[in-house]
Amino acid sequence: MISYPSIDKLLDQVDSRYSLAVLAAKRAHELEAGDVKMLSSYESPKSVGQALEEIADGKVVIDPSSIMLEKEAEKLDDEEKNE
């Protein structure tokens, strides 16, 4: 269970818990792959916590023009794992 940032603050930025989980997971993968960090400092040492901090700060948002289906996203994820 996370204590910071609070779930209430996170849900002010993202409209559902499911969307929050997907967005945080995607951003955490990007951070682990070496993507640029968007905050000057983080309270969490872990990538998922850092992703949540970025979301709470409004630095990471859902792209409303994205229409990728869940199955397509899972296929891409599987392909990345097999590389």
Phi and psi restraints in degrees (value plus and minus 20) as a CYANA .aco file:
   2 ILE   PHI    -110.6   -70.6
   2 ILE   PSI     126.0   166.0
   3 SER   PHI    -132.7   -92.7
   3 SER   PSI     -46.5    -6.5
   4 TYR   PHI    -159.4  -119.4
   4 TYR   PSI     112.2   152.2
   5 PRO   PHI     -91.9   -51.9
   5 PRO   PSI     138.8   178.8
   6 SER   PHI     -89.3   -49.3
   6 SER   PSI     131.1   171.1
   7 ILE   PHI     -81.7   -41.7
   7 ILE   PSI     -53.1   -13.1
   8 ASP   PHI     -83.8   -43.8
   8 ASP   PSI     -63.0   -23.0
   9 LYS   PHI     -85.8   -45.8
   9 LYS   PSI     -58.8   -18.8
  10 LEU   PHI     -85.7   -45.7
  10 LEU   PSI     -61.4   -21.4
  11 LEU   PHI     -94.4   -54.4
  11 LEU   PSI     -31.8     8.2
  12 ASP   PHI     -90.5   -50.5
  12 ASP   PSI     -46.5    -6.5
  13 GLN   PHI    -113.0   -73.0
  13 GLN   PSI     -50.6   -10.6
  14 VAL   PHI    -147.9  -107.9
  14 VAL   PSI     119.7   159.7
  15 ASP   PHI     -99.7   -59.7
  15 ASP   PSI     -31.2     8.8
  16 SER   PHI    -170.7  -130.7
  16 SER   PSI     137.3   177.3
  17 ARG   PHI     -84.9   -44.9
  17 ARG   PSI     -56.0   -16.0
  18 TYR   PHI     -83.4   -43.4
  18 TYR   PSI     -68.2   -28.2
  19 SER   PHI     -81.2   -41.2
  19 SER   PSI     -58.4   -18.4
  20 LEU   PHI     -82.3   -42.3
  20 LEU   PSI     -64.9   -24.9
  21 ALA   PHI     -82.9   -42.9
  21 ALA   PSI     -63.2   -23.2
  22 VAL   PHI     -86.3   -46.3
  22 VAL   PSI     -65.4   -25.4
  23 LEU   PHI     -83.5   -43.5
  23 LEU   PSI     -63.7   -23.7
  24 ALA   PHI     -84.4   -44.4
  24 ALA   PSI     -61.6   -21.6
  25 ALA   PHI     -84.2   -44.2
  25 ALA   PSI     -63.7   -23.7
  26 LYS   PHI     -83.2   -43.2
  26 LYS   PSI     -66.0   -26.0
  27 ARG   PHI     -85.8   -45.8
  27 ARG   PSI     -57.9   -17.9
  28 ALA   PHI     -81.5   -41.5
  28 ALA   PSI     -60.3   -20.3
  29 HIS   PHI     -82.5   -42.5
  29 HIS   PSI     -61.1   -21.1
  30 GLU   PHI     -83.2   -43.2
  30 GLU   PSI     -63.1   -23.1
  31 LEU   PHI     -82.7   -42.7
  31 LEU   PSI     -62.5   -22.5
  32 GLU   PHI     -84.7   -44.7
  32 GLU   PSI     -48.8    -8.8
  33 ALA   PHI    -102.1   -62.1
  33 ALA   PSI     -20.8    19.2
  34 GLY   PHI      79.6   119.6
  34 GLY   PSI      -7.6    32.4
  35 ASP   PHI     -82.6   -42.6
  35 ASP   PSI     136.2   176.2
  36 VAL   PHI     -83.9   -43.9
  36 VAL   PSI     113.6   153.6
  37 LYS   PHI     -98.3   -58.3
  37 LYS   PSI     120.7   160.7
  38 MET   PHI    -116.1   -76.1
  38 MET   PSI     -28.6    11.4
  39 LEU   PHI    -136.6   -96.6
  39 LEU   PSI     133.3   173.3
  40 SER   PHI     -94.8   -54.8
  40 SER   PSI     -48.0    -8.0
  41 SER   PHI    -170.5  -130.5
  41 SER   PSI     135.8   175.8
  42 TYR   PHI    -149.2  -109.2
  42 TYR   PSI     126.9   166.9
  43 GLU   PHI    -102.2   -62.2
  43 GLU   PSI     -50.7   -10.7
  44 SER   PHI    -113.5   -73.5
  44 SER   PSI     116.8   156.8
  45 PRO   PHI    -102.6   -62.6
  45 PRO   PSI     -32.3     7.7
  46 LYS   PHI    -117.2   -77.2
  46 LYS   PSI     130.2   170.2
  47 SER   PHI     -83.6   -43.6
  47 SER   PSI     -57.0   -17.0
  48 VAL   PHI     -86.1   -46.1
  48 VAL   PSI     -63.2   -23.2
  49 GLY   PHI     -82.6   -42.6
  49 GLY   PSI     -60.3   -20.3
  50 GLN   PHI     -84.8   -44.8
  50 GLN   PSI     -60.4   -20.4
  51 ALA   PHI     -81.8   -41.8
  51 ALA   PSI     -62.5   -22.5
  52 LEU   PHI     -84.7   -44.7
  52 LEU   PSI     -57.8   -17.8
  53 GLU   PHI     -83.6   -43.6
  53 GLU   PSI     -61.1   -21.1
  54 GLU   PHI     -84.7   -44.7
  54 GLU   PSI     -60.5   -20.5
  55 ILE   PHI     -83.8   -43.8
  55 ILE   PSI     -65.9   -25.9
  56 ALA   PHI     -81.2   -41.2
  56 ALA   PSI     -53.2   -13.2
  57 ASP   PHI    -102.2   -62.2
  57 ASP   PSI     -22.8    17.2
  58 GLY   PHI      60.2   100.2
  58 GLY   PSI      -7.2    32.8
  59 LYS   PHI    -101.4   -61.4
  59 LYS   PSI     -44.4    -4.4
  60 VAL   PHI    -142.5  -102.5
  60 VAL   PSI     106.2   146.2
  61 VAL   PHI    -153.3  -113.3
  61 VAL   PSI     142.4   182.4
  62 ILE   PHI     -97.5   -57.5
  62 ILE   PSI     114.9   154.9
  63 ASP   PHI     -99.8   -59.8
  63 ASP   PSI      88.9   128.9
  64 PRO   PHI     -87.5   -47.5
  64 PRO   PSI     -37.3     2.7
  65 SER   PHI    -106.4   -66.4
  65 SER   PSI     -26.7    13.3
  66 SER   PHI     -93.4   -53.4
  66 SER   PSI     108.7   148.7
  67 ILE   PHI    -141.4  -101.4
  67 ILE   PSI      -1.0    39.0
  68 MET   PHI     -83.9   -43.9
  68 MET   PSI     110.1   150.1
  69 LEU   PHI     -97.8   -57.8
  69 LEU   PSI     135.5   175.5
  70 GLU   PHI     -77.2   -37.2
  70 GLU   PSI     -60.4   -20.4
  71 LYS   PHI     -83.6   -43.6
  71 LYS   PSI     -57.9   -17.9
  72 GLU   PHI     -85.8   -45.8
  72 GLU   PSI     -60.4   -20.4
  73 ALA   PHI     -84.8   -44.8
  73 ALA   PSI     -61.7   -21.7
  74 GLU   PHI     -84.3   -44.3
  74 GLU   PSI     -58.4   -18.4
  75 LYS   PHI     -82.5   -42.5
  75 LYS   PSI     -65.0   -25.0
  76 LEU   PHI     -82.3   -42.3
  76 LEU   PSI     -60.9   -20.9
  77 ASP   PHI     -82.9   -42.9
  77 ASP   PSI     -63.5   -23.5
  78 ASP   PHI     -82.4   -42.4
  78 ASP   PSI     -59.6   -19.6
  79 GLU   PHI     -84.6   -44.6
  79 GLU   PSI     -60.8   -20.8
  80 GLU   PHI     -83.7   -43.7
  80 GLU   PSI     -58.5   -18.5
  81 LYS   PHI     -86.4   -46.4
  81 LYS   PSI     -52.0   -12.0
  82 ASN   PHI    -104.0   -64.0
  82 ASN   PSI     -26.7    13.3
